[in-house]
């Protein structure tokens, strides 16, 4: 039996893959998306109800043009679907003046003339009297910061893709692919095969094999997100921002969200044991996982961690330099690799989808992604 034929196949339909499938389909390509689990599942790196979105990017100012485009695309997706996918509550970044979070955000804001406010400790205490601000801490407030809602976003991208004619296949794994002169044949679970002209690989934590073959060692880190019912009425989303706090007393930066109706959410960014996706410990231990977050939250926002509600283990896919990989495979330019989003990628999902579609269908992209190329690891 001859395999079904497509212009492009997307392997993995989480945040990035669902967006890539939508952008390919909107351009009229014959596209298929393949996902080993169900739609908008919570087993990978794209779950957790909320993800921070921000523009003054402390990790590297080079991300800012992509972020500005991402905001436009999030708004477009909301218009297309009628879904609230992004809420700009504002974002408060806090730490010492020379911390990475503060100095890096200020550098990005200056480079791109982004509208941010610089606050000293007294300013933060006046604006947010519910916080326990340490002497000497300063803040960067970004009014355009806030949250995106990942499960809603994935479903929205999938709906746009399907409405534009894309095919989706859930409960199917890509076992291997064979490059041929006239296309690429994908071998799927269930003895299924498809032929395509290009492949977009967006496998999240299951991206390791493809990355190793491209010369990059990917680490998978277990990160725990925690939700609380506050004991005070000071942390609602109508009056309190998302936040990111860097303190020497904390094991890693603490980030979180106001109460959108299901409690205050908090977690340490980039903190946890290394693991593998197949062996991830999904059990939440009160002493190991919850107590450190609770203590950190209460030291910053008293009353926010009143009652534990839920916890969830997610995975960070970490590259050696903690920056993304968005590139074509040097061994076969018909294969587009998008991975290693290192715990700070979801906000970029629609623009990563646009870039991936351009690379797969045009062989090049209008976005400047040279700093995310594979060749940096060879250097």
C-alpha positions in Angstrom: 0.0 0.0 0.0 1.4 3.4 -1.0 1.9 5.9 1.8 -0.3 9.0 2.0 1.4 12.0 0.5 1.7 15.5 2.0 3.7 18.7 1.5 4.7 18.8 5.2 4.3 16.7 8.3 4.6 18.0 11.8 5.8 15.5 14.4 4.5 16.6 17.9 1.5 18.8 18.4 2.2 20.6 21.6 2.6 24.4 21.8 5.1 24.7 18.9 3.8 21.8 16.7 0.1 22.9 16.8 1.2 26.4 15.8 3.4 25.1 13.0 0.6 23.0 11.7 -1.8 26.0 11.7 0.7 28.2 9.8 1.4 25.5 7.2 -2.3 24.9 6.6 -3.2 28.6 6.5 -0.6 28.9 3.6 -2.5 26.2 1.7 0.0 23.3 2.2 -1.2 19.7 2.4 -0.2 19.2 6.0 -0.5 16.5 8.6 0.2 16.7 12.3 1.2 13.6 14.3 0.9 13.4 18.1 1.7 10.3 20.3 -0.8 11.4 23.0 -4.2 13.2 22.8 -4.8 16.8 21.9 -3.6 19.4 24.5 -2.3 16.6 26.8 -0.5 17.4 30.1 2.3 14.9 29.8 4.9 17.1 28.1 6.2 20.6 28.3 3.2 22.6 27.2 0.7 22.2 30.0 0.1 24.0 33.3 -2.8 26.4 32.6 -0.7 29.6 32.5 2.7 30.7 31.1 4.3 34.1 31.4 4.5 36.3 28.4 6.8 39.4 28.4 8.8 41.5 26.1 11.8 42.9 28.0 13.6 39.6 27.6 16.5 39.3 30.1 17.8 36.1 28.6 18.9 37.9 25.4 17.6 41.0 23.7 17.9 39.2 20.4 14.6 37.5 21.2 12.6 40.7 21.4 11.7 41.0 17.6 10.3 37.5 17.8 8.3 38.4 20.9 6.8 41.5 19.3 5.7 39.3 16.4 4.4 36.7 18.8 2.1 39.3 20.4 0.6 40.1 17.1 0.1 36.5 16.3 -1.5 35.8 19.7 -4.0 38.6 19.1 -4.7 37.3 15.6 -5.3 33.8 17.0 -7.7 35.2 19.6 -9.6 37.1 16.8 -9.8 34.0 14.6 -11.1 31.7 17.4 -12.9 34.1 19.8 -10.9 32.6 22.7 -9.1 34.5 25.4 -5.6 33.1 25.0 -3.6 36.0 26.5 -4.3 38.3 29.5 -2.0 41.2 30.2 -2.1 41.6 33.9 1.3 43.3 34.0 4.5 41.6 35.1 6.7 42.6 38.0 10.3 41.5 37.8 12.1 41.9 41.1 15.6 41.4 42.5 18.9 43.1 43.2 20.0 45.8 40.8 22.7 43.6 39.4 20.7 40.4 39.2 20.3 38.7 35.8 16.5 39.3 35.8 16.8 43.0 36.5 19.9 43.9 34.5 19.0 41.7 31.5 15.4 43.1 31.4 16.7 46.7 31.5 19.2 45.9 28.7 16.5 44.5 26.5 14.1 47.4 27.2 16.7 49.9 26.4 17.8 48.2 23.2 14.2 48.1 21.8 12.7 51.2 23.6 10.2 49.0 25.4 7.8 50.7 27.8 8.8 49.6 31.3 8.8 51.2 34.7 11.8 51.1 37.1 10.8 50.8 40.8 12.9 51.0 43.9 11.9 49.1 47.1 9.7 52.0 48.4 7.9 52.1 45.0 7.1 48.4 45.1 5.9 48.6 48.7 3.6 51.5 47.9 2.2 49.9 44.8 1.9 46.4 46.2 1.7 46.7 50.0 0.9 43.0 50.2 4.4 42.1 49.2 7.4 41.6 51.5 10.0 43.5 49.6 13.6 43.3 50.9 15.7 46.4 51.4 17.8 47.0 48.3 15.5 45.1 45.9 14.4 46.9 42.8 11.7 46.1 40.2 11.0 46.3 36.5 7.3 46.6 35.8 6.1 45.6 32.3 2.5 46.6 31.6 2.5 44.4 28.5 3.5 41.3 30.5 1.0 38.7 31.7 -0.1 35.2 30.9 -0.9 33.0 28.0 -3.1 29.9 28.5 -1.3 26.9 27.0 -4.0 24.3 26.8 -6.5 26.8 25.2 -3.8 27.9 22.8 -3.0 24.5 21.6 -6.6 23.7 21.0 -7.0 27.0 19.2 -4.1 26.4 16.9 -5.3 22.8 16.2 -8.8 24.2 15.3 -7.4 26.8 12.9 -5.2 24.1 11.3 -8.1 21.6 10.9 -10.4 24.3 9.6 -7.8 25.2 7.0 -7.6 21.6 5.8 -4.8 20.0 7.9 -5.1 16.4 8.9 -4.3 15.3 12.5 -3.4 11.9 13.8 -3.4 11.4 17.5 -2.2 8.3 19.4 0.5 7.8 16.8 4.3 7.9 17.2 6.9 8.7 14.6 9.2 5.7 14.8 11.8 6.8 12.2 12.0 8.6 8.9 13.9 7.7 5.6 15.2 10.5 3.4 14.7 9.8 -0.3 15.4 12.0 -3.3 11.7 12.6 -4.0 10.6 13.1 -0.4 10.8 11.7 3.2 9.0 8.6 4.3 7.8 8.5 7.9 7.3 5.2 9.6 4.5 5.5 12.3 3.3 3.2 15.0 0.5 0.9 13.9 2.3 0.0 10.7 1.4 3.3 9.1 3.5 5.2 6.6 3.3 8.7 5.1 5.4 10.5 2.5 6.1 14.2 2.7 8.3 16.8 1.2 9.4 18.2 4.5 9.2 17.4 8.2 8.9 19.8 11.2 10.1 18.1 14.4 8.5 19.6 17.5 8.7 16.8 19.9 9.4 18.7 23.1 11.1 16.5 25.8 11.0 13.6 23.3 13.3 15.6 21.0 16.5 14.1 22.4 17.3 11.5 19.7 16.8 14.1 16.9 19.0 16.6 18.8 21.7 14.1 19.5 21.9 13.1 15.8 22.3 16.8 15.0 25.1 17.1 17.5 23.4 18.6 20.6 23.0 17.0 24.0 19.6 17.8 25.4 18.9 17.5 29.1 15.4 17.0 30.6 14.7 18.6 33.9 11.8 17.9 36.2 10.1 21.1 37.3 7.1 21.3 39.7 4.3 23.8 39.5 2.1 24.4 42.6 -1.3 26.0 43.0 -2.6 27.5 46.2 -5.9 28.9 47.5 -4.8 32.2 49.1 -5.9 33.0 52.6 -6.2 36.8 51.8 -8.0 38.7 49.1 -4.9 40.5 47.8 -3.8 38.4 44.8 -6.6 38.4 42.3 -5.8 38.8 38.6 -7.7 42.1 38.4 -5.3 43.9 40.8 -2.1 41.8 41.0 0.5 41.0 38.3 2.4 38.0 37.2 5.8 38.0 38.8 9.4 36.8 38.6 11.6 37.2 41.7 15.4 36.5 41.9 16.9 36.3 45.4 20.1 34.8 46.7 18.1 33.0 49.4 16.1 31.1 46.8 17.4 28.0 44.9 16.2 29.5 41.6 14.1 32.4 40.5 10.5 32.2 41.7 7.8 32.9 39.2 4.1 32.8 39.4 0.6 34.2 38.6 -2.2 35.9 40.3 -5.4 34.0 41.0 -7.3 33.6 37.7 -10.0 31.5 39.5 -8.1 28.3 40.2 -5.6 29.7 42.8 -2.2 31.4 42.8 0.4 29.4 40.9 4.1 29.5 41.7 7.2 27.5 40.8 11.0 27.8 40.6 12.3 28.5 37.2 14.9 25.9 36.1 15.1 24.0 39.3 14.8 20.2 39.6 16.4 16.9 39.1 17.4 15.7 35.6 15.3 12.9 34.2 14.0 11.3 31.1 10.5 11.8 29.6 9.7 8.1 29.9 10.8 8.0 33.5 9.4 11.3 34.8 8.3 11.0 38.4 4.8 12.6 38.2 4.0 12.1 41.9 4.1 15.3 44.0 5.8 14.9 47.3 4.7 17.4 50.0 8.1 17.7 51.6 10.3 17.5 48.6 8.2 19.4 46.0 5.7 21.6 47.7 7.2 22.9 50.9 10.2 24.8 49.3 7.8 26.6 47.0 5.4 27.4 49.8 8.2 28.9 51.9 9.4 31.0 49.0 6.0 32.2 48.2 5.2 33.2 51.8 8.5 35.0 52.1 7.5 37.2 49.1 3.7 37.4 49.1 2.3 36.5 52.6 -1.1 34.8 52.5 -0.8 33.7 48.9 0.1 30.1 49.8 -2.8 29.7 52.3 -3.9 26.2 51.3 -2.2 23.7 48.9 -4.5 22.9 46.0 -2.5 21.0 43.4 0.9 20.3 42.0 2.2 19.1 38.6 5.5 17.9 37.4 6.4 19.3 34.0 9.6 19.0 31.9 12.2 21.5 30.7 14.1 20.5 27.6 17.5 22.2 28.2 20.1 22.9 25.6 23.7 23.4 26.8 23.3 27.2 26.6 19.6 27.3 27.6 18.6 28.9 24.3 16.3 27.5 21.6 17.2 25.5 18.6 15.3 26.6 15.5 17.1 25.4 12.3 17.1 23.0 9.5 19.0 19.8 9.9 22.4 20.2 8.3 22.2 16.6 7.0 18.9 17.3 5.2 17.5 20.8 4.9 14.0 19.4 4.4 13.9 18.5 8.1 13.1 21.5 10.4 14.2 21.1 14.0 12.4 23.2 16.7 13.3 22.2 20.3 15.3 22.8 23.4 13.0 25.6 24.6 14.6 25.4 28.0 11.5 26.3 30.1 11.0 29.8 28.5 9.6 29.0 25.1 5.8 28.7 25.2 5.2 32.5 24.8 6.9 32.2 21.4 4.6 29.4 20.1 2.9 31.3 17.3 6.0 32.9 15.9 7.9 29.6 16.1 5.1 28.1 14.1 5.4 30.8 11.5 9.1 30.4 11.3 8.9 26.6 11.0 6.3 26.9 8.3 8.5 29.3 6.3 11.6 27.0 6.7 9.6 23.9 5.7 7.7 25.4 2.7 10.2 28.1 1.5 13.6 26.9 2.8 14.2 30.2 4.5 12.6 32.5 7.0 12.1 36.3 7.2 13.0 36.2 10.9 16.5 36.7 12.3 17.1 33.4 14.0 20.9 33.1 13.4 21.5 33.1 17.2 19.3 30.0 17.5 21.2 28.0 14.8 22.7 24.6 15.4 26.2 25.8 14.3 26.7 27.6 17.6 27.3 24.3 19.3 29.9 23.3 16.8 31.8 26.4 17.7 
